[in-house]
């Protein structure tokens, strides 16, 4: 700045504007003009004994900008009017500002903490959404790959999935409730699949007449349908037109039969199924006694057939009455109703039993041991 004031004048002016500060919230603005003894504080005139730039004897001059800015004031020189404007906050106002600044800082800290909490919540939400998204992707992948959780096992060849769908194992038929090896088949099925994720494979037919899903069931590398057959806990049942895995399943059944496992456990009784007339003349359902099964006693002793069982692959079951079959004798079991004789017994079914394309008859003793089986054609 081009001009200076006396230190006396500066001290006087500062004392003056501090004492006359109107409020804690206003600024103090001082205006001085060269050669003018009238100064202005916040536009109010005040007379001073020495005009700026005039140097009376015995006075020491110091730079106004140095002193003013050293005290925190803002100094501005107006060249056109040779006027200096000094602006400074009052001390009370500075304290007031400091308090406000502290409050603002405190509020900012609070806002920062709130933002941190919001960021934390957002991060947690993002992590939760990412986890949920990953689970959904896995579920979608499993859905595309036909992988489902098994809720419960219904029996040896039927399960319920967690989504409520019922799945019937394709190509096999396990013993029904009340039949030999029913509990064993059901328990083994539980060990294999209950509470586990299974992969389903389908064939030509997706649903049966009861709207159950027809499927081949896998747990990891275990083919459950085949495993039950191989352990002698289910029979292979042809369900046309489904032919996938048929050779594997038949080989598994052959293994179980040759080793006398489960339902293939052999009886020592010398009975044999020698013939099945499966295609009755006319309508099979209207000529039930036009189909029959012939069983012969190949042993040397009488055999009482009481509680013996004759079954087909669909688990239709005939329980023999108290009936004695002598050596080399033959008894015919007709599908319809009639009066039992020495060589004839009647199933008294309401429908035809033996399929006209292919089926298998199984003869069991009263202990559930397999005596013989007969497959046609």
C-alpha positions in Angstrom: 0.0 0.0 0.0 1.2 3.5 -0.8 0.3 5.3 2.4 0.8 4.9 6.1 -0.8 6.0 9.4 0.6 6.7 12.7 0.7 4.0 15.3 -1.2 6.3 17.6 -4.0 6.8 15.1 -4.2 3.0 14.5 -4.4 2.2 18.2 -7.0 4.9 18.7 -9.1 3.6 15.8 -9.0 0.0 16.9 -10.0 0.9 20.5 -12.8 3.0 19.0 -14.3 0.3 16.8 -14.0 -2.4 19.5 -15.9 -0.3 22.0 -18.6 0.7 19.5 -19.2 -2.7 18.1 -22.9 -3.0 17.8 -23.4 -6.7 18.1 -21.6 -10.0 18.2 -22.6 -10.8 14.7 -21.5 -7.7 12.8 -18.2 -6.8 11.1 -16.3 -3.6 11.7 -15.5 -1.6 8.5 -13.1 1.4 8.9 -12.6 4.0 6.1 -9.8 6.6 6.1 -9.1 9.2 3.5 -5.9 11.1 2.8 -5.9 14.6 4.3 -9.3 14.0 5.9 -9.7 14.1 9.7 -13.1 12.5 9.4 -13.0 8.7 9.6 -15.9 6.3 9.2 -16.6 3.2 11.3 -19.5 1.2 9.7 -20.5 4.4 7.9 -20.6 6.4 11.1 -18.4 9.5 11.1 -15.7 10.1 13.7 -13.3 13.0 14.0 -9.6 12.3 14.4 -6.9 14.8 15.5 -4.5 13.9 12.7 -5.4 13.3 9.1 -3.7 10.4 7.3 -0.4 11.2 5.6 0.1 14.3 7.8 3.1 13.7 10.0 3.2 15.9 13.1 6.4 16.3 15.0 7.3 13.6 17.5 5.2 10.9 15.7 6.4 7.6 14.4 4.8 6.2 11.2 4.3 2.5 10.6 2.8 0.6 7.6 -1.0 0.3 8.0 -1.2 -2.9 5.9 1.5 -4.6 8.0 -0.3 -3.7 11.3 -3.8 -4.3 10.0 -3.1 -7.6 8.4 -1.0 -8.7 11.4 -4.2 -8.3 13.4 -6.2 -10.3 11.0 -7.9 -7.4 9.2 -8.6 -7.1 5.5 -7.0 -4.0 3.9 -8.1 -2.4 0.6 -6.8 0.8 -1.0 -9.0 2.8 -3.3 -6.6 4.7 -5.5 -9.2 7.1 -7.1 -10.3 8.6 -3.8 -7.0 7.9 -1.9 -9.0 6.0 0.7 -8.1 3.0 2.7 -10.8 0.5 3.9 -9.9 -1.8 6.8 -12.3 -4.6 7.6 -12.0 -6.8 10.7 -14.3 -9.0 12.7 -15.0 -7.9 16.2 -13.4 -10.1 19.0 -16.8 -11.2 20.4 -17.9 -12.0 16.9 -14.7 -14.0 16.4 -15.5 -16.0 19.5 -19.0 -16.4 18.3 -17.7 -17.6 15.0 -15.4 -20.0 16.8 -18.3 -21.5 18.7 -20.3 -21.8 15.5 -17.4 -23.4 13.8 -17.0 -25.8 16.7 -20.7 -26.6 16.5 -20.4 -27.0 12.8 -17.4 -29.3 13.2 -19.4 -31.3 15.8 -22.3 -31.5 13.4 -20.0 -32.5 10.6 -18.5 -35.2 12.8 -22.0 -36.4 13.6 -22.9 -36.3 9.8 -19.6 -38.1 9.1 -20.5 -40.8 11.7 -24.0 -41.1 10.3 -22.5 -41.4 6.8 -20.1 -44.0 8.1 -23.0 -45.9 9.6 -25.0 -45.5 6.3 -21.9 -46.7 4.4 -21.6 -49.7 6.8 -25.3 -50.5 6.4 -24.9 -50.2 2.6 -21.9 -52.4 2.6 -23.7 -55.0 4.7 -26.7 -54.7 2.4 -24.4 -55.1 -0.6 -22.8 -58.1 1.0 -26.2 -59.6 1.8 -27.4 -58.9 -1.8 -24.2 -60.4 -3.2 -24.7 -63.5 -1.1 -28.4 -63.7 -2.1 -27.4 -63.2 -5.7 -24.8 -66.0 -5.4 -27.4 -68.3 -3.9 -29.9 -67.4 -6.7 -27.3 -68.1 -9.3 -26.5 -71.4 -7.7 -30.2 -72.2 -7.5 -30.7 -71.2 -11.1 -27.7 -73.4 -12.1 -29.2 -76.3 -10.1 -32.6 -75.7 -11.6 -31.1 -75.8 -15.1 -29.2 -79.0 -14.2 -32.4 -80.5 -12.6 -30.9 -80.6 -9.1 -33.4 -80.7 -6.2 -33.4 -81.3 -2.5 -35.3 -84.4 -1.3 -37.7 -83.6 1.5 -38.7 -87.2 2.3 -38.8 -90.7 1.0 -42.3 -92.1 0.5 -41.3 -95.7 -0.2 -38.7 -97.7 -2.0 -39.2 -96.1 -5.4 -41.0 -92.7 -4.7 -39.7 -89.5 -3.1 -41.0 -86.0 -2.4 -38.9 -83.0 -3.3 -38.5 -79.9 -1.2 -40.7 -78.0 -3.8 -43.5 -80.5 -3.2 -43.2 -82.5 -6.4 -43.5 -86.2 -6.2 -40.9 -88.3 -8.2 -41.4 -91.9 -9.2 -38.2 -93.8 -10.1 -38.3 -94.8 -13.7 -37.9 -98.5 -14.8 -38.1 -100.0 -11.2 -40.8 -101.2 -8.9 -40.0 -101.7 -5.2 -42.2 -103.8 -2.8 -45.4 -102.0 -1.6 -46.5 -101.6 2.0 -47.2 -104.9 3.6 -45.1 -106.8 1.1 -41.8 -108.5 1.9 -38.7 -106.2 1.7 -40.9 -103.1 1.7 -39.3 -101.7 4.9 -35.8 -102.7 3.7 -36.3 -101.0 0.3 -37.7 -97.8 1.9 -34.9 -97.6 4.5 -32.3 -98.1 1.8 -33.9 -95.4 -0.3 -33.7 -93.1 2.7 -30.1 -93.8 3.2 -29.4 -93.0 -0.4 -31.4 -89.8 -1.0 -33.3 -88.3 2.0 -32.2 -84.8 2.9 -29.8 -84.8 0.0 -29.6 -83.0 -3.4 -30.4 -85.3 -6.3 -30.1 -84.8 -10.0 -33.0 -85.9 -12.1 -32.8 -87.2 -15.7 -35.9 -87.8 -17.8 -36.9 -90.1 -20.6 -39.6 -89.8 -23.2 -42.4 -89.8 -20.6 -42.1 -87.0 -18.0 -45.3 -87.7 -15.9 -47.3 -90.8 -15.1 -51.1 -91.1 -14.7 -50.9 -89.7 -11.2 -48.9 -86.6 -12.3 -45.8 -87.8 -10.6 -42.5 -87.0 -12.3 -40.9 -90.0 -13.8 -37.1 -89.8 -13.5 -33.8 -91.5 -13.2 -32.3 -90.3 -9.9 -28.6 -89.6 -9.2 -26.8 -88.7 -6.0 -23.2 -87.7 -6.9 -22.0 -90.8 -8.8 -24.7 -93.2 -7.5 -27.5 -94.1 -9.9 -30.2 -94.7 -7.3 -32.6 -96.6 -9.5 -29.9 -99.0 -10.5 -28.5 -99.3 -7.0 -31.9 -100.5 -5.5 -32.2 -103.1 -8.3 -28.7 -104.3 -7.9 -29.3 -104.8 -4.1 -32.4 -106.8 -4.8 -34.7 -104.2 -3.4 -36.6 -103.4 -6.6 -37.6 -105.1 -9.8 -37.0 -103.7 -13.3 -40.3 -102.7 -14.8 -40.6 -101.8 -18.4 -42.4 -98.5 -19.0 -42.7 -98.0 -22.7 -41.6 -95.9 -24.5 -38.9 -95.1 -21.9 -35.8 -97.2 -22.8 -32.9 -95.1 -21.5 -30.5 -97.1 -19.2 -32.5 -100.3 -19.8 -29.4 -102.5 -20.4 -27.7 -101.2 -17.3 -30.8 -101.9 -15.2 -31.3 -105.4 -16.6 -27.7 -106.2 -15.9 -28.1 -105.0 -12.3 -31.2 -107.2 -11.9 -29.3 -110.2 -13.3 -26.6 -109.6 -10.7 -29.1 -109.5 -7.8 -30.9 -112.6 -9.1 -27.8 -114.6 -9.6 -26.6 -113.7 -6.1 -30.0 -114.2 -4.4 -30.1 -110.7 -3.0 -33.2 -109.2 -1.4 -36.4 -110.2 -3.2 -34.3 -112.7 -5.2 -33.5 -114.8 -2.1 -34.2 -118.3 -3.3 -36.5 -120.8 -1.6 -35.8 -124.5 -1.6 -39.3 -125.4 -2.5 -39.6 -127.2 -5.9 -42.4 -125.3 -7.6 -42.1 -123.8 -11.0 -44.2 -121.4 -13.2 -44.5 -123.3 -16.4 -46.9 -121.2 -18.5 -48.9 -117.9 -18.6 -51.8 -117.4 -20.9 -51.5 -113.6 -20.9 -53.6 -112.7 -24.0 -57.2 -113.8 -23.4 -59.5 -114.1 -26.4 -61.4 -110.9 -27.1 -61.3 -108.1 -24.7 -59.0 -109.0 -21.8 -61.0 -107.0 -19.3 -64.2 -108.7 -20.3 -62.7 -112.2 -20.3 -60.7 -112.3 -17.1 -60.6 -116.0 -16.9 -59.2 -116.2 -20.4 -55.8 -115.4 -18.8 -54.2 -117.7 -16.3 -50.9 -118.9 -14.7 -49.8 -122.6 -14.5 -47.7 -123.7 -11.5 -46.2 -127.2 -11.3 -44.8 -129.2 -8.3 -41.5 -130.6 -9.4 -40.7 -132.0 -6.0 -41.4 -135.4 -4.5 -43.5 -134.1 -1.6 -46.8 -132.4 -1.2 -46.6 -128.6 -0.8 -49.2 -126.6 1.1 -49.4 -123.2 -0.7 -51.1 -121.4 2.1 -49.9 -117.7 2.2 -47.7 -118.2 -0.8 -47.8 -115.2 -3.1 -48.0 -114.7 -6.9 -47.1 -111.3 -8.2 -46.6 -109.4 -11.4 -44.2 -106.4 -12.0 -47.0 -103.9 -11.2 -47.2 -105.5 -7.7 -50.7 -107.0 -8.2 -50.6 -109.8 -5.6 -52.5 -113.1 -5.2 -52.3 -114.8 -1.8 -52.8 -118.5 -1.9 -55.5 -120.1 0.3 -55.0 -123.4 2.2 -54.2 -125.5 -0.9 -52.0 -128.6 -1.2 -50.3 -129.3 -4.5 -49.1 -132.9 -4.9 -45.9 -133.9 -6.7 -46.0 -133.5 -10.6 -49.4 -131.8 -10.3 -50.4 -128.5 -11.9 -52.6 -125.7 -10.6 -54.0 -122.9 -12.7 -54.6 -119.5 -11.2 -57.2 -117.6 -13.2 -57.4 -113.8 -13.1 -61.2 -113.7 -12.7 -63.6 -115.1 -10.2 -64.8 -118.7 -9.8 -65.0 -121.7 -7.4 -61.7 -123.2 -6.3 -61.1 -126.8 -7.2 -58.3 -129.4 -6.8 -56.5 -127.9 -9.9 -57.9 -124.4 -10.2 -57.7 -121.2 -8.1 -59.3 -117.8 -8.8 -57.6 -114.4 -8.3 -61.0 -112.6 -8.6 -59.4 -109.4 -10.0 -61.7 -106.7 -11.4 -59.3 -106.1 -14.2 -57.0 -108.0 -16.5 -53.6 -108.6 -14.8 -51.1 -109.8 -17.4 -49.7 -107.3 -19.9 -50.0 -108.5 -23.5 -46.6 -107.2 -24.5 -44.3 -108.2 -21.7 -44.5 -109.0 -18.0 -42.9 -111.1 -15.3 -44.6 -113.4 -12.7 -43.0 -114.0 -9.3 -43.8 -116.8 -6.9 -42.9 -116.4 -3.3 -43.2 -118.8 -0.3 -44.9 -117.8 3.0 -41.5 -116.4 4.3 -41.1 -114.1 1.3 -38.4 -116.1 -0.4 -38.5 -116.3 -4.2 -39.4 -119.7 -5.5 -39.5 -118.9 -9.2 -40.0 -116.2 -11.8 -41.3 -116.3 -15.3 -40.8 -113.6 -17.9 -42.5 -113.4 -21.3 -42.5 -113.2 -24.1 
